[in-house]
Amino acid sequence: MMTSPLLRPSLHHFLSLRLLGTAGTAAPRTGERLAVAPSQGFAADALHAALTFEDPSAFRVKSFGELLRALGVFQLCSVPVLVNNCGKLMSVARTLLGKRGFALLMRPSVYAQFVAGESEGEITHSMEKMSTLGLRPMLAVPIEEDLGESTGERRYNDNLASMLECVDMSHSNAWSKDPMMQLKITALLSPELCVKLTTLLSEQQYDLDLLVRAMDGETSANKVRVLVDAEYTYMNPALSLVTMAMMKKFNQDGAWIWNTYQCYLKESRSLLLEAVRLSISESFCLGVKLVRGAYMDKERKLANSEGWSEPVHESWEHTNDSYNGSLDILLELISRDPQRYRIIVATHNEESVRRAVQRMGELGIDKDGGSVCFGQLLGMCDHVSLTLAQQGYLVYKSVPYGSVDSTLPYLVRRAQENRTVLQGIRKERDLLRLELHRRLRQGLRQGS
């Protein structure tokens, strides 16, 4: 980026000079706690008890069939050999059963657990039910490509049409205010081009304004927030460049384009701080989707095969520290200027969710103000999502949709990339079982 050195002070320098939000009373700094009145203390204790996420009553909104389906799917997802080989197993099943037979097997089970549906009617039904539970949908077109998977220009035009359809669907239905959707840039640009651009970025500086001027799109009147997914490290710099250009063009009056930061990467903190610096120097609002990351195994294998230094943190503890540290930075910024910065705490980790809620209270951030929201995958971590929604926090579920065939690669990748989450769903499975037993006992009492 061609900028004057005077525009490159560190985030900590900005914070110390209070240039990130000088209007009004300064929010408490990290580590300080607000004074809590006795009545507030009682409410805080009640909130802390609720956020242990150990109450099976959160699942009382689910039907008996939904409880059984979730228990069955989670039981399968807890078997490592099935998760690790799910792609091959599904391919064999599709060959043996045929397209129709395979769809009949998948639709009431794994597909129904993790996908909203195929037709607009099915999707609308799923979204309306989600809305009654206090959850907001974040639609995701299950399209992505990696190196060697490019299928030609016509495919990208079709993907563009699907993305625009997703924008219209997100906006045209009264599922929730402030709609969001997810976007993968590799659905619109070839991975090979992204890798070449990443190589060029490592060799020379770039001018963000040139890319902004090259974008001939117009601000969407539909006002749907677009969250751009991060992907592999060998193409992420290119994806971030495109995303930052879109931010500068479209984020003048609010955070409509968001970028994703993968905290399992060693460079994630510096990338986030650079994004904050850029948003200040280029005068645009910053939307952040904060995730731990989903491509760990492939990143490590690639680094080892190429003789590179591993880009991923050495341990789960380091990743946690990275995530929580970045979370603290964003919440501090939001407390000073909630209109300029927004974050979706996209995690299934209960500790990070509790930390975010605690810091929101300490910093005086409104739970329903829109600057902070939470996100989990559809069909997973409902004990966290439903509890947060019941407490009045803004919660989005990442909602893929499409046919069984079109969503199958997406489901396989999500299962493999989130295998540590899938194998750690024992708690949710136990809570589902407790709620199921409660209903069975209740049914027996009523029948006697």
C-alpha positions as CSV (number, residue, x, y, z in Angstrom):
1,M,0.0,0.0,0.0
2,M,1.5,3.3,-1.0
3,T,1.0,5.6,2.0
4,S,3.0,8.1,3.9
5,P,4.9,6.8,7.0
6,L,2.9,9.4,9.0
7,L,-0.2,7.3,8.4
8,R,1.3,4.1,9.9
9,P,1.3,4.5,13.7
10,S,0.4,1.4,15.7
11,L,-3.0,0.6,17.1
12,H,-1.6,1.0,20.6
13,H,-0.5,4.6,19.7
14,F,-4.0,5.4,18.5
15,L,-5.5,4.0,21.7
16,S,-3.1,5.9,24.0
17,L,-3.9,9.1,22.2
18,R,-7.7,8.3,22.3
19,L,-7.9,9.0,18.6
20,L,-10.1,5.9,18.0
21,G,-13.1,7.6,19.8
22,T,-12.8,10.8,21.6
23,A,-16.4,11.8,21.8
24,G,-18.2,11.5,25.1
25,T,-17.0,9.7,28.2
26,A,-14.2,7.3,27.6
27,A,-15.1,3.6,28.0
28,P,-13.2,1.6,30.7
29,R,-9.9,0.2,29.5
30,T,-9.2,-3.4,29.2
31,G,-8.8,-5.0,32.7
32,E,-11.0,-2.3,34.4
33,R,-14.4,-3.3,35.7
34,L,-17.5,-1.2,36.0
35,A,-19.0,-0.6,39.5
36,V,-22.1,-2.8,39.8
37,A,-25.1,-1.9,41.9
38,P,-26.7,-4.6,44.1
39,S,-29.6,-5.1,41.7
40,Q,-27.1,-5.3,38.8
41,G,-25.0,-7.8,40.7
42,F,-28.0,-10.1,41.0
43,A,-28.7,-9.8,37.3
44,A,-25.0,-10.5,36.6
45,D,-25.1,-13.6,38.8
46,A,-28.2,-14.8,37.0
47,L,-26.5,-14.2,33.6
48,H,-23.4,-16.0,34.7
49,A,-25.5,-19.0,35.7
50,A,-27.3,-19.0,32.3
51,L,-24.0,-18.8,30.4
52,T,-22.7,-22.0,31.8
53,F,-24.6,-23.4,28.8
54,E,-25.6,-26.5,30.9
55,D,-29.4,-26.1,30.9
56,P,-31.2,-28.6,28.7
57,S,-34.3,-26.4,28.8
58,A,-32.8,-24.4,25.9
59,F,-33.8,-27.4,23.7
60,R,-37.5,-27.3,24.7
61,V,-38.2,-25.3,21.6
62,K,-37.2,-28.3,19.5
63,S,-39.7,-31.0,18.4
64,F,-39.3,-34.6,19.5
65,G,-38.2,-35.6,16.0
66,E,-35.6,-32.8,15.9
67,L,-34.1,-34.1,19.2
68,L,-33.9,-37.6,17.8
69,R,-32.3,-36.5,14.5
70,A,-29.7,-34.3,16.3
71,L,-28.8,-37.1,18.7
72,G,-28.4,-39.5,15.8
73,V,-26.3,-37.2,13.7
74,F,-24.1,-36.1,16.6
75,Q,-23.5,-39.7,17.5
76,L,-22.2,-40.4,14.0
77,C,-20.1,-37.2,14.0
78,S,-18.4,-38.4,17.2
79,V,-16.8,-41.3,15.4
80,P,-13.5,-40.1,14.0
81,V,-13.2,-42.8,11.3
82,L,-16.6,-41.7,9.9
83,V,-15.8,-38.0,9.9
84,N,-12.3,-38.5,8.4
85,N,-13.8,-40.7,5.6
86,C,-17.2,-39.1,5.2
87,G,-16.5,-38.0,1.6
88,K,-15.5,-41.5,0.4
89,L,-18.4,-43.1,2.3
90,M,-20.9,-40.7,0.8
91,S,-19.5,-41.2,-2.7
92,V,-19.9,-45.0,-2.3
93,A,-23.4,-44.6,-0.9
94,R,-24.4,-42.4,-3.8
95,T,-23.0,-45.0,-6.3
96,L,-24.9,-47.9,-4.7
97,L,-28.2,-46.1,-4.0
98,G,-28.3,-43.8,-7.1
99,K,-29.0,-40.1,-7.0
100,R,-32.6,-40.4,-5.9
101,G,-31.9,-43.1,-3.3
102,F,-29.0,-41.2,-1.8
103,A,-31.1,-38.0,-1.5
104,L,-33.8,-40.0,0.3
105,L,-31.2,-41.2,2.8
106,M,-29.6,-37.8,3.3
107,R,-32.5,-35.5,3.3
108,P,-34.1,-36.5,6.7
109,S,-30.8,-36.9,8.4
110,V,-27.5,-35.0,7.8
111,Y,-28.9,-32.7,5.2
112,A,-31.9,-31.7,7.4
113,Q,-29.6,-31.1,10.4
114,F,-27.2,-28.7,8.6
115,V,-29.0,-27.3,5.5
116,A,-32.0,-25.0,5.3
117,G,-33.5,-26.6,2.2
118,E,-33.5,-26.4,-1.5
119,S,-36.7,-24.6,-2.7
120,E,-37.5,-21.1,-1.6
121,G,-40.5,-22.5,0.3
122,E,-38.3,-24.9,2.3
123,I,-35.8,-22.1,3.0
124,T,-38.5,-19.7,4.1
125,H,-40.0,-22.3,6.5
126,S,-36.6,-22.9,8.1
127,M,-35.9,-19.2,8.4
128,E,-39.3,-18.4,9.9
129,K,-38.9,-21.1,12.5
130,M,-35.4,-19.7,13.3
131,S,-36.9,-16.3,13.7
132,T,-39.4,-17.5,16.2
133,L,-36.5,-18.7,18.3
134,G,-34.9,-15.3,18.3
135,L,-32.1,-16.4,15.9
136,R,-31.1,-14.6,12.7
137,P,-30.1,-16.3,9.5
138,M,-26.9,-15.6,7.6
139,L,-27.4,-17.3,4.3
140,A,-24.5,-19.0,2.7
141,V,-24.3,-20.2,-0.9
142,P,-22.3,-23.5,-0.6
143,I,-19.9,-22.6,-3.4
144,E,-16.1,-22.7,-3.2
145,E,-13.1,-23.7,-5.3
146,D,-9.5,-24.6,-4.6
147,L,-6.5,-25.0,-6.9
148,G,-7.2,-27.4,-9.7
149,E,-11.0,-27.2,-9.3
150,S,-11.7,-24.2,-11.6
151,T,-14.5,-25.0,-14.0
152,G,-14.5,-22.0,-16.4
153,E,-16.0,-18.6,-16.9
154,R,-19.5,-19.9,-17.3
155,R,-19.3,-21.4,-13.8
156,Y,-18.3,-18.1,-12.3
157,N,-21.2,-16.3,-14.1
158,D,-23.6,-18.9,-12.6
159,N,-22.0,-18.4,-9.2
160,L,-22.5,-14.6,-9.5
161,A,-26.2,-15.2,-10.3
162,S,-26.5,-17.4,-7.3
163,M,-24.9,-14.8,-5.1
164,L,-27.2,-12.0,-6.3
165,E,-30.1,-14.3,-5.7
166,C,-28.8,-14.8,-2.1
167,V,-28.8,-11.0,-1.7
168,D,-32.4,-10.7,-2.9
169,M,-33.5,-13.6,-0.7
170,S,-31.8,-12.2,2.4
171,H,-33.4,-8.8,1.9
172,S,-36.9,-9.6,0.5
173,N,-38.1,-11.8,3.4
174,A,-38.9,-10.5,6.8
175,W,-36.8,-13.1,8.6
176,S,-34.8,-10.6,10.6
177,K,-33.7,-7.0,10.6
178,D,-30.2,-6.3,9.6
179,P,-29.7,-9.3,7.2
180,M,-26.4,-10.9,6.5
181,M,-25.0,-13.3,4.0
182,Q,-21.6,-15.0,3.4
183,L,-19.5,-14.8,0.3
184,K,-16.5,-16.8,-0.9
185,I,-14.4,-14.8,-3.4
186,T,-13.1,-18.0,-5.0
187,A,-16.7,-18.6,-6.2
188,L,-16.2,-15.5,-8.4
189,L,-12.4,-15.4,-9.0
190,S,-10.3,-18.4,-10.0
191,P,-8.0,-19.7,-7.2
192,E,-5.1,-19.7,-9.6
193,L,-5.6,-15.9,-10.2
194,C,-5.8,-15.3,-6.5
195,V,-2.5,-17.2,-5.9
196,K,-0.8,-15.2,-8.7
197,L,-2.1,-11.9,-7.2
198,T,-0.9,-13.0,-3.7
199,T,2.6,-13.6,-5.2
200,L,2.6,-10.2,-6.8
201,L,1.6,-8.6,-3.5
202,S,4.6,-10.1,-1.8
203,E,6.9,-8.6,-4.4
204,Q,5.6,-5.0,-4.8
205,Q,3.4,-2.4,-3.2
206,Y,-0.2,-1.9,-4.3
207,D,-2.5,1.1,-4.6
208,L,-5.9,0.4,-3.1
209,D,-7.4,3.3,-5.0
210,L,-6.6,1.6,-8.3
211,L,-8.6,-1.4,-7.4
212,V,-11.4,0.7,-6.0
213,R,-11.7,2.6,-9.3
214,A,-11.8,-0.7,-11.2
215,M,-14.9,-1.8,-9.3
216,D,-17.9,-0.7,-11.3
217,G,-20.5,-2.1,-8.9
218,E,-22.9,0.2,-7.1
219,T,-24.0,0.2,-3.5
220,S,-26.8,-2.3,-3.0
221,A,-30.2,-0.7,-2.2
222,N,-31.0,-3.9,-0.4
223,K,-28.6,-3.1,2.4
224,V,-27.5,-6.7,3.1
225,R,-24.3,-7.1,5.0
226,V,-21.8,-9.3,3.1
227,L,-19.3,-11.3,5.2
228,V,-16.3,-12.4,3.0
229,D,-14.9,-15.7,4.1
230,A,-11.1,-16.2,4.5
231,E,-9.7,-19.3,2.9
232,Y,-6.1,-20.7,2.5
233,T,-3.0,-18.7,3.4
234,Y,-1.6,-19.0,-0.2
235,M,-4.5,-16.9,-1.5
236,N,-5.8,-14.9,1.5
237,P,-3.7,-11.8,0.8
238,A,-5.4,-11.4,-2.6
239,L,-8.8,-12.1,-1.0
240,S,-8.2,-9.4,1.7
241,L,-7.0,-6.9,-0.9
242,V,-10.3,-7.3,-2.9
243,T,-12.3,-7.1,0.4
244,M,-10.5,-4.0,1.6
245,A,-11.2,-2.3,-1.7
246,M,-14.8,-3.2,-1.4
247,M,-14.8,-1.8,2.1
248,K,-13.3,1.5,1.0
249,K,-15.9,1.8,-1.8
250,F,-19.0,0.6,0.1
251,N,-18.3,1.1,3.8
252,Q,-18.6,4.9,4.0
253,D,-21.9,5.0,5.9
254,G,-21.6,1.7,7.8
255,A,-20.0,-1.8,7.8
256,W,-21.6,-3.4,4.8
257,I,-18.6,-5.5,3.7
258,W,-16.9,-7.5,6.4
259,N,-13.6,-9.5,6.3
260,T,-12.8,-12.7,8.2
261,Y,-9.7,-13.1,10.5
262,Q,-8.5,-16.7,11.3
263,C,-7.1,-16.6,14.8
264,Y,-5.4,-20.0,14.4
265,L,-2.9,-18.3,12.1
266,K,0.2,-16.8,13.8
267,E,-0.1,-13.6,11.7
268,S,-3.8,-13.0,12.5
269,R,-3.2,-10.3,15.1
270,S,-0.9,-8.3,12.9
271,L,-3.4,-8.6,10.0
272,L,-6.2,-7.4,12.2
273,L,-4.2,-4.4,13.5
274,E,-3.3,-3.5,9.9
275,A,-7.0,-3.6,8.9
276,V,-7.8,-1.2,11.7
277,R,-5.0,1.1,10.7
278,L,-6.1,1.0,7.1
279,S,-9.8,1.7,8.0
280,I,-8.6,4.8,9.8
281,S,-6.2,6.1,7.2
282,E,-8.6,5.3,4.3
283,S,-11.7,6.5,6.3
284,F,-14.0,3.5,6.0
285,C,-16.0,1.4,8.6
286,L,-14.6,-2.0,9.5
287,G,-16.6,-5.2,9.9
288,V,-14.9,-8.2,11.3
289,K,-15.9,-11.8,11.4
290,L,-13.6,-13.4,14.0
291,V,-13.1,-17.2,13.7
292,R,-10.6,-19.7,14.9
293,G,-10.1,-21.2,11.5
294,A,-11.1,-24.3,9.5
295,Y,-8.2,-25.3,7.3
296,M,-5.6,-26.4,9.9
297,D,-4.8,-29.9,8.6
298,K,-4.3,-28.8,5.0
299,E,-2.2,-25.7,6.0
300,R,0.1,-27.9,8.1
301,K,0.5,-30.5,5.4
302,L,1.2,-28.0,2.7
303,A,3.8,-26.2,4.9
304,N,5.5,-29.5,5.6
305,S,5.5,-30.6,2.0
306,E,6.9,-27.2,0.8
307,G,9.4,-26.8,3.6
308,W,7.7,-23.6,4.8
309,S,7.3,-22.5,8.4
310,E,3.9,-23.6,9.7
311,P,1.5,-20.7,9.6
312,V,-0.8,-22.2,12.3
313,H,-0.3,-21.8,16.0
314,E,1.5,-24.7,17.7
315,S,-1.3,-25.4,20.2
316,W,-5.0,-25.0,20.9
317,E,-4.0,-22.8,23.9
318,H,-2.1,-20.4,21.6
319,T,-5.1,-20.2,19.3
320,N,-7.4,-19.4,22.2
321,D,-5.0,-16.7,23.4
322,S,-5.0,-15.3,19.8
323,Y,-8.7,-15.3,19.5
324,N,-9.4,-13.8,22.9
325,G,-6.8,-11.1,22.4
326,S,-8.2,-10.1,19.1
327,L,-11.7,-10.1,20.6
328,D,-10.5,-7.7,23.3
329,I,-9.1,-5.3,20.8
330,L,-12.3,-5.2,18.7
331,L,-14.5,-4.8,21.7
332,E,-12.4,-2.0,23.0
333,L,-12.7,-0.2,19.6
334,I,-16.4,-0.8,19.5
335,S,-16.9,0.7,23.0
336,R,-15.2,3.9,21.7
337,D,-16.9,4.1,18.3
338,P,-19.8,1.5,17.8
339,Q,-20.8,3.0,14.5
340,R,-17.3,2.6,12.9
341,Y,-16.6,-1.0,14.0
342,R,-18.6,-4.1,14.1
343,I,-17.8,-7.8,15.0
344,I,-19.5,-11.1,14.8
345,V,-18.0,-13.4,17.4
346,A,-18.1,-16.5,15.2
347,T,-17.2,-19.4,17.5
348,H,-18.6,-22.5,19.2
349,N,-16.1,-22.0,22.0
350,E,-18.1,-21.4,25.2
351,E,-15.2,-19.7,27.0
352,S,-14.8,-17.1,24.2
353,V,-18.6,-16.4,24.2
354,R,-18.6,-15.8,28.0
355,R,-15.6,-13.6,27.6
356,A,-17.3,-11.5,25.0
357,V,-20.5,-11.2,27.1
358,Q,-18.4,-10.2,30.1
359,R,-16.4,-7.6,28.3
360,M,-19.5,-6.2,26.7
361,G,-20.9,-5.6,30.1
362,E,-17.7,-4.0,31.4
363,L,-17.3,-1.7,28.4
364,G,-21.0,-0.7,28.3
365,I,-21.7,-2.2,24.9
366,D,-25.4,-2.7,24.2
367,K,-26.3,-6.4,23.7
368,D,-28.8,-5.5,21.0
369,G,-27.1,-2.4,19.6
370,G,-25.9,-4.2,16.5
371,S,-22.1,-3.6,16.9
372,V,-21.5,-7.0,18.5
373,C,-23.3,-10.2,17.4
374,F,-22.6,-13.9,17.8
375,G,-22.5,-16.7,15.1
376,Q,-22.6,-20.4,15.0
377,L,-23.3,-23.0,12.2
378,L,-26.8,-24.2,11.6
379,G,-27.5,-27.4,13.4
380,M,-24.5,-27.1,15.7
381,C,-24.0,-25.5,19.1
382,D,-27.7,-24.8,19.6
383,H,-27.3,-24.9,23.4
384,V,-25.1,-21.8,23.1
385,S,-27.1,-20.0,20.3
386,L,-30.5,-20.5,22.0
387,T,-29.2,-19.5,25.4
388,L,-27.7,-16.3,24.0
389,A,-30.8,-15.4,22.1
390,Q,-32.9,-16.0,25.2
391,Q,-30.7,-13.5,27.0
392,G,-31.3,-10.9,24.4
393,Y,-28.0,-11.1,22.4
394,L,-27.9,-10.9,18.6
395,V,-27.2,-14.4,17.3
396,Y,-26.8,-15.5,13.6
397,K,-26.7,-19.0,12.3
398,S,-24.7,-19.7,9.2
399,V,-27.3,-21.2,6.9
400,P,-26.3,-23.1,3.7
401,Y,-29.0,-24.0,1.2
402,G,-29.3,-25.9,-2.0
403,S,-29.9,-29.4,-3.3
404,V,-28.4,-32.5,-1.7
405,D,-25.8,-32.8,-4.6
406,S,-24.8,-29.1,-4.5
407,T,-24.4,-29.0,-0.7
408,L,-22.6,-32.4,-0.4
409,P,-19.1,-31.0,-1.0
410,Y,-19.8,-28.2,1.4
411,L,-21.0,-30.6,4.1
412,V,-18.0,-32.9,3.6
413,R,-15.5,-30.0,3.9
414,R,-17.3,-28.5,6.9
415,A,-17.2,-31.9,8.7
416,Q,-13.5,-32.5,8.0
417,E,-12.5,-28.9,8.8
418,N,-14.5,-28.9,12.0
419,R,-13.6,-32.4,13.2
420,T,-12.3,-31.1,16.5
421,V,-15.6,-29.3,17.1
422,L,-17.6,-32.4,15.9
423,Q,-15.7,-34.7,18.2
424,G,-16.2,-32.2,21.1
425,I,-20.0,-32.1,20.9
426,R,-20.5,-34.5,23.8
427,K,-21.9,-31.7,25.9
428,E,-24.6,-30.8,23.4
429,R,-25.4,-34.4,22.8
430,D,-25.8,-35.0,26.6
431,L,-28.1,-31.9,26.9
432,L,-30.2,-33.2,24.1
433,R,-30.4,-36.6,25.8
434,L,-31.5,-35.0,29.1
435,E,-34.3,-33.1,27.3
436,L,-35.3,-36.2,25.5
437,H,-35.5,-38.2,28.8
438,R,-37.5,-35.3,30.4
439,R,-40.1,-35.5,27.6
440,L,-40.3,-39.3,27.8
441,R,-40.8,-39.1,31.6
442,Q,-43.4,-36.4,31.2
443,G,-45.2,-38.4,28.6
444,L,-45.3,-41.5,30.9
445,R,-46.7,-39.4,33.8
446,Q,-49.4,-37.9,31.5
447,G,-50.3,-41.4,30.2
448,S,-50.6,-43.0,33.6
